Amino acid sequence: MSLSKPEILKAEVTEELVTNILPFWMTKMIDSKDGGFYGRIDGSGRVFNDADKGCVLNARILWTFSSAFRILKNPDYLKTAERSKDYLLDHFFDKEFGGLFWLLDHKGQMKDGKKQIYAQAFAIYGLTEYYRITHDSDCLGKAIELFRLIERYSYDNKLDGYFEAFSREWGALDDLRLSAKDANEKKTMNTHLHVLEAYTNLYRIWKDDLLKKQLYKLIGVFTDRIVNSETFNLNMFFDEEWNDKTDLISYGHNIESSWLIYEAALALGDDTVISKVKKICIGIAEAAKDGIMADGSMIYENFFKSGHIDYDRHWWVQAETVVGYLNAYTLSGNEEYLGLSLAAWKFISDHIIDRQNGEWYWSVDKNLQPNLKEDKAGFWKCPYHDSRMCLEIIERQNNT
């Protein structure tokens, strides 16, 4: 019996995950001297053993290897997840004011203690995934503690949604930006997307009434405020009163949100919400097609107010394209979406995977030349989007 296209895709991404992506992080990023994981490997493969260590990277490593063990059962993945969990709990948690530090030095000492809600959300995401494989009550307790801190300090009780960032003591900050490229606004799509993702995973293991209520509200924030009702693109930046400050289309975030919003609705199990969200998510996926090139790749950003288009093909955008269009195909039965998913995977296989040095390139330019100036592993280059793509495909195919 011949294999179906989704079955072939599963076989190929499984091979990529277990022979390339995960071994890279288990062999090249382990910091045996100072603990945890190195903070950086550059695009040429050079390890920086004195690089700072970011909360987002460590939380994503925790999620990745916890999820990999849950689905593939390799005990080496559990060992790596445990290493990440121990380091996160021992070094990143602020024992005085609660929450997690944004940045440590290479020895594990606090370097930047700000409380970026994006990072708190990823810690919930990682800790809850670790709980799913171990039932470690301490990890669940820490995840619940973070949920309550986010609700206490970040949730906007007047207009809904979550504010971006706070000082170490949970006070006000002037600079709320997640990174230098972002607008300095009080509310952003990106943080809301990953709070949604974190709360979805927490709700899978903790059926709390307040959490359920807030997950409903988060879905509503996306459907009513963040998703443009005319274009189905995501609005990216907002002021405190939800006035839109967006100047770009982020194609990768569009397609990523198209399946994460649906996952949140599925977790709630409300048929009315699922039906509403299904139509919107297909609309988002359809709108994201504007970023698809003839070779199956998806470009990065369109700064529509200035007319500038960034044609680079970033690693994470390609990964989300595979999952997002596979999800759109599942929701709609439209074979075009399956074709887009498979074409994106072929582009990854042909151009994004570094078959000589391991893992994936940060990006390739419009001439398909690899970007070696950006990290192979680091503060933002994590085993998250590429591993999650593989694991989503494996798990979805296992459940068919």
N, C-alpha and C positions, 0 to 999 in steps of 0.2 A: 504494500500500500504506500503510495507516494505521500509525502508530508505536505500539509497546507502551508501557505505563505506565513501565517502567524507561527506555525510550528518550526519552520525553518528559521524565522527571526529569533525565536526563543533559543534555539540551539546555538546560533551565532553569538548572541549577546551573552549567553552563559559562558561560552568559551572565552570571550573577551573579559568578562568579569573575573573569572577564577584563574586565568593564566596571565593577565596583564594588570588590571586596575588594582585589585585587592593585594596581590603580592608586592606591588610597588610600595604601598603604604606600610606593609608589614615588614619589609626588608630594608627600605631606604629611609624611612622617616622616624624610626624608633630612636629616641634619645636615651641611650643606656647610661649616660653619665649624669645628666641633670633631671631625668624623669620625663615621662610623657612622650611627646613627639617634638621633633625639631620644628622650628617656626618657619623655615623656608628652604626650598630647593629652587634654584633659578632655572631659567629656560634652557640653559646648557647642561643642567644636571649637577651643578655645584651645590653641596650642602653647606648651609650657614648655621653652624652649631651655636652661634651666639645671637641668632635672630630672636626677636621678641615672639611671644606665643599668644595668639589671639583666641578669645573665647569662642568665636564663631567656628573657627577651624576645629577646635577640640570637641565642641558639641556635635558638629557634623561627622567627625570620625566616630564618635560614640553611636550616633544613629546608624551610620553606614554598617558598622561591623555587628551591631545588634540585629539589624534587619537581615544582614547576610546570614547570620547564624540561624535566625528564626526560619528562614526559607530554605537554606542549603545544608544546615546542620553540621558544618565543618567546625570541630572544636577549636581550631586555631583562630577562627573568627571570634568565638566567645572569649578567648584569652585576650585578643586585641581590644575587644569591647570592654572587658574588665579593666584593662590598663587605662583606657580612656576615662572610664567612669571614676576610677580611683583618683586620677590626676585632677579631673574636673572638681570632684568633691573636696579634695585636699587643698587645692591651690586657688581655684577661681571663685569659690563661694566666699562672700564677704560675711565673716562671722560677727561683725559689729553692726552693720546696717542692713544686712540681707541682700539677696540678689547676687549676681555675678559680676566680677570685674571685667572690663572691656579688654584689657591687655596686661600681660605679665612680661617680665624680662626672661631671659633664657634660663635663669636659675629658679624661676617660679615665684618671684616677688612681684607684688603689684606695681605696675607702671602707670596705668590709667584706670582709675576706679569708677569712671562714669557708668551709669546704668542705661545702656541702650536697650530699648524694649525688644528690638530685633534679636539681640543676643540672648535675652532672657527667654524669648520664645523658642529659640533653637535649643536651649538647655532643656526646656520642657520636652521638646520633640525627641531629643536624645535619651533623656532619663526615662520617658514613658516607653520608648522602644526597648530599652534595656529591661525594664520591668516586665514587658511582654515575654521575654525569654527566661527570666530568672525569678520573677515574683519577689524581687528585692524590695522590702517594705520601706527601707530608707530612701530609695530612689523615688518611689511613689510619693513619699512624704515631702521630699524636696521639690518635686514637680508641683504638688499641691501648694506648697509654700510660695513658689514662684507665681503660680496662678493668682493667689491672693494678693501678692505684692503688686502685680500688674493691675489687678482690679482696684486696689486701694489707691495707687498713685497715678496710673496712666489712663484709666478709663474716664471718658468725658461723660459725666452724668447728665449734662444738659443736652448735648447734641449727638451723643453716641460716638463710637470710635475711640482710638487710642492715640495719645500724644507720644512723640518720638523718643525723647531721651531726658535723663535727669542726672544730677550730680551724684557722687558717691552716696551722699546723705539723702538722696531723693528730693533734692531741691531743684530750682529752676536753672536752666542753662541758656546761654545766648546762642551757642552753636549746636544745633540739633542734628546736624547732618550725619548720615550713615557713612558717607564717604565724600571726598572733596568734589566729586562730579555731581553731587545731588544738590537740589535747591534746599535752602535753609527754611523749611516750612514745618509747621507743627504736626501735620498729619500727612502720611504718605501711603500710597498703594502698597509699596514693598513691605513695610512693617505690618500692615494689616493682613497681607497675604500669608505671612509666616506666623502671625498670631493665630490666624484661622487654621493653618496647618497643625500647629502645636496643640490647639484646643481640640481639634478633631482627634488627634492621637490620644490625648488625655481622656477624652470622653469615651473612647473605646474601652478603657480600663477602669473608669471612675464615673459612675452615672450620677453626678451631682446636679441638683436642681439649678443652682446658680450658673454652673458651667453650661448646662443645656440652654438656659435662657440667653447667655452671652453668645453662644454659638449660633443660635437663631438670629441674634442681632447682627453678628458679624456677616452672616450670609446676606442679610438685608442691607448692610452697608455697601456690600459689593453690588448687589442688584439695583439698588436705588441711588447710590451716590458715585461709586467708583467706575462702574461700567457705563460708558456713554450710550444712552438709549437710542441714539441715531446711528452711530457708526459701529458700535460694539467694541471699540477700542477702550483700553483702560485709561482713565485720567490718573495721573501719576502723583501730583503734589497738590496740597490743599492748605488753606489757612485754618485757623481754629474753628471758623464758622462754615467750613466745607466749601468755601469759594475756590473754584478751580484755578490753579496756578500752573497748569501743565503746558510745556512747550515742546513735547516730544511724544512719539509713539515708540514704545519698547516692545518689539515683536516677541522677544523671548518671554517677557512677563505676560503678554497677552495669552500665548499658547500654554504657558505654565498654569495660569489661573483657570483656564478652561477645563482643566481636569481636577485641580485642587478644590475648587468651589463645589464641583459635583461630589467629590469624596466627602466633603463636609456634610452635604445634604444626605448622602447615603448613611453616614454615621448616625444622624438624627433619626433616620427611618420614617420620616414624615412624607407620605406619598404626595401631598399637595405641594410641599416645598421641592421635592425631587422633580415633579413634573414642571414646575416653574423654572427651576434651575437648569434642567435639561435643555430647554429651548434657548436659554441665554448662553449656556456654555457652547452649544453648537454655533450660535451667532458669533461668539468671540473667536472660535476656531476658524470660522469662515472669514472674519475680518483679518485675522492674522495671515491669511494667504497673500496679502499684499506684500509681505516680506519674503515670500518664497521666490528663489531664483530658478532658472531653467535647469540647473544641475541638482536641484533638490534641497539645497541649503537654504537657511534663513538668515537674512542680514540682521544687523544689530539694532540700529535705531534710526528713526526719521525725525529730525528736528524741523517740524513742519512750519514753524514760525519764521525760521531763518532760511529754510530751503536746503539745509545741509543734510545729507544722508550718509550714515556710516555703513559702508558695505562689508566691513569685516565680519567673518563668520566665527563667532565665539563658541567655545566648547559647550558651554552650558545651554546656549540657545539651541544648538543642534540636538542635544539630548532631550530637551523639553519638547522639541518639535516631534521627535519620534513618539513620545508618550502621548502628547496632546492630540495628535491626529489618530493614533491608535484608539484613544478614548472616544474621539469624535466618531470614528467608524463604528465602535461598539454601540454608541448611543443612537446613531442614525441609520446604520446599515449601508451608508454611502461608500461605495468602493473607491471613490476618488480619495477619500481620507486615508484609507489603507495604503493606497499608492503613494500619498505624500509621506506617510510614516516610513514606508520601506525605502523611499528615495532619500530621505534624510539619513537613515541608517547607512545606506550605501555611501553617501557623502562622508559621513563620519569614518567609515571603514577605509575609504580611499584617501582621505586628506587630514583628518583630525587625530587619529590614533598615532602615537609615536611608537612605531614598531621596533625601533632601535634602542631607545632609552627608557621605554615604558611610559605608562599613563597616556594622557592626551595633551596635545599642544593647547595653549591658552586660546589661540585663534589662528586662522589663516586670513590673509588679506584678499582683496578682490582678484588678485592674480594667483591665488591659492598658495602663496608662499607662507610657510609656518612662521609664527611670531615667537622668536626666541628671546625677546626683550622682557617679556612678562614671565612670571613664575610658572614652574611646573607644579609646585606645591607651595602653599603659603597662606597668608591671612584670608584671602578670598578663593584661592584655588584649592578646593577641598575634594575629597572622594564622595561627593554628595550627588550632584546632578547626574554624572555619568553612571555611578553605581545605582542610583535610584531608578534611572531609566532601565537598566538591565533587570533589576529586582522587580520592578513593576511588570515588565513583560513576562518574566518567569512566573510570577504569582498569578497574573491574569490568565495565562495559558494553563497553569495548573488547575485553575478553578473553572475552566470551560468543560 
